[in-house]
Amino acid sequence: MQETIGVIGIGLVGTALVENLLAGGFDVVGFDISEEKRKYLEHIGGWAASNPQHVAAQATRIILSLWNTDVVR
């Protein structure tokens, strides 16, 4: 069974993480508040989630790529 990695926050750093994870053979599900970023994730081979809870339900591990602690909360 292939591991699914979740990424919340698909900005500059999150995009690099997603690209590397996909290149490494992982399935990636991600979320960003930007619809454009979610569409890009699907374009490169990941799955776009409609909210962070969906990422948590699908992923075995989650990476947060967010601005600061307040955004994480």
Buried (B, 14 or more C-beta within 10 A) or exposed (E): EEEBBBBBBBEEEBBEBBBEBBEEEBBBBBBBEEEEBBEBBEEEEBBBBEEBEBBBEBBEEBBEBBEEEEEEE
